Amino acid sequence: MPGAESALADFAIDRIIATDSVPAFRLPPGPVLAKLEIISAAPLFAETIRRLHHNETLADLLLYQG
């Protein structure tokens, strides 16, 4: 998206959190890439499958636990 890199580089944004489900191959070296924190999606997928198997709620899974 045009302009996204400059918007994400803004000093008001401390960090950007993304999962490893899609590689961040489009980000050039610079301030945006320096803010990027990649977290594994595997634990979330595993917990989702476990909860679905046990008929448990998924509502709180999307709250950031960092």
Secondary structure as UniProt FT lines:
FT   TURN            2..3
FT   HELIX           4..8
FT   TURN            11..12
FT   STRAND          16..19
FT   TURN            20..21
FT   TURN            25..26
FT   TURN            29..30
FT   HELIX           31..35
FT   STRAND          36..39
FT   HELIX           42..53
FT   TURN            54..55
FT   HELIX           59..62
//
